[in-house]
Amino acid sequence: MNFSVAFSNGTNSFSGGFYLTAFRNLENKNYLILALAIIYIITLLSNLVLLSVVLMNSSLQNPKYLAVCNLAIVDISMNSVIIPQMVPVFAFNQNYVSFGACFSQMFFIHFFGDMESFSLALLAYDRLIAICWPLRYSTINTNLRMLLIIVGIWSLVVLLEIFPVFFAARLPYCGSREVQSCCCEHGPVYRLACTDTSYNRQLATAKTLTVLLGPLTFIIFTYVIVVVAVTRIAFTSQRLKAFHTCLTHLLLVLLYYMPVILAYILGNLRLVQNVDLFTAILTVSVTLPPMLNPIIYSLKTDELRDKIVKLLGKPKVAQQIIKNRANG
């Protein structure tokens, strides 16, 4: 999606761009870039392994793992939008971003960030059906139905994101073009406009509350139903098994929402006075969940872990067979 079309209201020609000014006074800035590069590499490798295992095993090609693959694609996309563009900006001081590139990046950063919360809600829906209606799971939650839900979620988030970015792109930027952030986020950019931005602020607040509290409310609602259903199970072993299936998802939910809560507390209570340090903490906390999600899911899900071990263990097994034959 490209916002390079020149919106004009007579006060501004959008021929210029923006300058990203985060981390100017941050000491050891290169260590942060190195850490983000490592996070990005692990994000790619872990999520691609997960996707490969699901694609290579027909037994895993079910609604549950369609939702897991959806989250993996979102994780890869999220960190791909944020991290690669930061290397030339802050390692080589190439901090100029064209108008179109800035608003395109703004759209995709917020789009995939919001998709994270909706993807977690989708996993909660799958767990709800699996635990509360196990005998009807295969008829209620088919692959086709899951795909349609995923398409619906992606379409909904596009609609939620397009309007804040569109209206921000129409604002006149006749003053400073220095964005005090590591990327073209919505808030730091629209505040540079030389006009009243109260509508943009209200729109951004409404959208943020919708994409965060909407999925979170749904997740809490599903787990209330799950807990009630599980407590009615007669056998303790079956109860523990049901709770164990929810543990992985709960870890992913905490991993996503804790940085959001942390950022809110640090930002509003002014606990971190250094703006660059706060931006660095926020950047790392946002990029960590896409890296850790596939690792946690793979380690906590027996069938997926076994498939990954078999996939990664094949070369070693083959080498051992060749070695044994050579010795024989």
N, C-alpha and C positions, 0 to 999 in steps of 0.2 A: 504494500500500500504506500503510495507516494503522495506527499502533500506539497510537492514542488509547484503546483499550480499557483500562480500569483493572485492571491486574494487582495483586493484593493478597495479601500474605503476613502481614498482621496488624501489620506494623511501619511501614507507610508508605502514605499515600493519595496517589496520583499526580495530585493536583489541580494541583500547581505545575508549573513548567517549569525552564528552564536559562537562564543568562546567559553569552553568549560574550564572553570577556575578552581576546582576542588584540589585539595592536597598541596596547595602552594607552600604552606608553612609546616607540613607534616614531615617529621624527621624519619629517616630510613624508609622513604617512600618506595624504594625498589624492593624492599622485603615484602611490602604489601602486594606489589605487582607479581612477585614470585609466588606468594601464597595463593593469589587468585589464579595464576597459571596452573598451579598444581591442582587446585579445586576443579578447574575446567577440564583438565586431562582426565582426572578420576571420574568426573561427571560423564564425559563421553564414553570412557571405557566401560564403566559399570552399567550404564543404561543400555549401551549397545550390546553388551553380553546378555543382559536380561531380555532384550528384544529378540536377539538371535536364538536364545534357548526356547522362547515361546514359539517362534516361527518354525523351528526345527523339530518340535515335538507336538504332534497332533493332539496328544492327550491334554495339553495345556491350552489348546485353542478353544476356550470356553468363555462365557460372559465375564467371569471373574478376572481372567487374565487379559481380556480386551480392555477392561478398566485399568488394569495395572500397566499395560502397554500405552494406554492413553496418557497416564501420568508420566511414564518414561519419556515419551515424545515431548510433553510439556516441559519436563525437567531439562532435557537437552536444549530445547529452544530458549528457555528462560536464560540459562547461563551463556548461550551462544549470542544472545542479543546484548548482554551486559559486558561480559569479560573481554572478548577479543578487541572491541573498539577502545577499551581502556589502555591497552598496551602502547599503541602509538601516541595516544593523548598524553599519558603521564610518564612514560619511559623516554619518549623522544620529543616531548613538548609540542606535539602537533595537535593543539587543542581547538582548532577551528572546525566547526561543523556547519555545513550549509543549511539553509532554511528547510529545504525539503527533507534532507537526511535527518535533521533534528526532530521534526514532527513525525517522521516515519518511525524513528527509533522510539519516540515517546509512545506511539500507539502500541508497538510490539512489546515494550517493557511492561506496560500496564496490562496489556492483553494476556500475556503468559503468566504474569503475576496473579491476575484474577483467575486464570484457568487452574492454577494450583489449588485454590480453595474449592472450586467447583469439582475438580477431579477427586479431591478427598471426600466430598459429599457423595460422589458417584460410588466410591468404594464403600461408603457407609450404607448406601442403598443396597449394594450387592450383599453385604454382611447381614442386613436386616432380612432380606428374602431367604438367605441360606439358613439362618438360625430359626426364624419364626415359622417358615413354611418349607422345611427341608424336602418333604415328599413332593411338593409342587414346584420346586425350584426350577427344574428343567423345562417346565411348561410356562412358568411366569417370566423367567429371565432367560430368554433365548439370545443367541448371538445377534440375530437381526434386530431384536428389540434394544439390546445394549448399544449396537451401532447407531440406531436411530436416536437414542438418548444422547450419545456422544456428539453426533452431528447437531442435535438441538442445542446442547450446551455451548459448543463452539459458535454457533450462530447467535445465541443470546449474548455471549460475551462480546462478540464483534459489535453488536448493536449498543451495548452498554459503553463501549470504549470510543466508538466513532464520534459521538457527539461532543464529549469534553475536548477531544483533540481537534475536531473541526472548528469549534468555536474559539479555541485558543489560537489556532492558525489564522483566524480572521482578525485578531487584535492588532492594533498598530504598535509596532516596536520602534519608536522613534528616539528612544533614549539609550541606556546602557544595554549592551548585548552580552554581558558577562553572566553566565549561568553558574551560580554557586552550588554546583553539584558535579558528580563524576560522570553523569550522563544526562540526557535531555528528559528529565522528569517533568511531569505536568506542573506541579506547584512552583518550583524555582523558575520555570520559563514564563508562565503566564503573568507572574508578578512583575516581570520586566516591562509589561505593556504600559504605555503612557495614556491610559484611560481607566475608567471605572471597571474593576474586575470582580465586583461583588457577585454577579451572576455566575461567573466561572467558578468562584469559590464555593458557592452554594451547590452548583452542579457537581463539582468534584466531591464535596462532602456527601451528597446524596448517593453518588455512585459508589464511593468507598464503603459507606455503611451497608449498601445493598450487597456488594460482592464479598464483604467480610462477614457481616452478621447473618446474612441470608443462609449461606452454606453452613455456618457454625450452628445456627439455630436448628437446621435440619439434622445435622450430625448429632446434636444433643438429643433431639426428639427421637431419632432412631435408636440411640443407646438406652434411652429410658424404656422404650418398648422391648429392646433386647434383654435388658436386665430383668424386667417383669417376666418375660418368657422363660429366661434361664432359671429363675428362682422356682419356677413351677416344675422343672425337671426333677424327677424322683432320685435318680442316681447321681452321687457326688462326682464320680469320674466323668460322666457326660457333661455335668455343669462346668467342671474345670476345663474340659476340652472346648466347650463353647466359648468360655471366657478367653482361652488361649488364642482362638481364631480372631478375636477382637483386639488382642494386645498389640499386634503389629500395626494395625490401622490407628490405634490410639497414639502410638509412638510417632507416627507420621503427622497426625493432627497436632500434637504438642510441638513437634519440630517446626511446623509451619507457623503456628499462631504465637509461640513464645517470642520469636524475634519481633513480631508485630507489636506485641504487648510491651516488650523491652524498649522498642523504638519510641512508643508512645510515652512511656514513663520517663525515659531519658530526655526526650524532646520537650515535654511539657513541664517537668520539674527542674529543667536546666541542670541536671546532675553532671553532664559533660559540657564544660565551658568551651573547650576547643572544638570549633566547628569542623575542622578537618578530621580530627579524631572521631567525632561523632559520625561523620560521613563514612569513614573507614570501617567503624564497627557495624554500621547499618549495611554497608556493601557486603561485608563478609557474612553477616547473619542472613542476608537475603540469598546469597549464593550457596550457602552450606546445605540447606534442605535438598535441592536438586542433586547434590552429590551423595548425600547420605540416604535418601529415600530408597534407591535400588539396593544398596548394601544392607540396610535394615530389613527390607522385605525379603531379600534372598536368604539372609541368615535365619530369619524367624519363620519362614515357610518351608516345611520339610520337603514337599514334592519339588519345589523350585530349587532348593539347595541341592538335592540329589541330582537333578538334571544338570545343574551348573558344574558340579563336581565331576560328573561323567564327561561333560563336554571338555572341560579343562584338563581332565586326566587322560584323555585319549592319546595325545602325543607321547606321554610318558609310558603308557601301556604298550604302544606300538614300538617304542625304542627298546623296551625291555624284551619284547618278543623277538625283535631282530637280534638283540644281543645274545639271547638264549640260543637262537638258531646258529649264530656264528660260533658260539662256544661248543655247540653240539657237533 
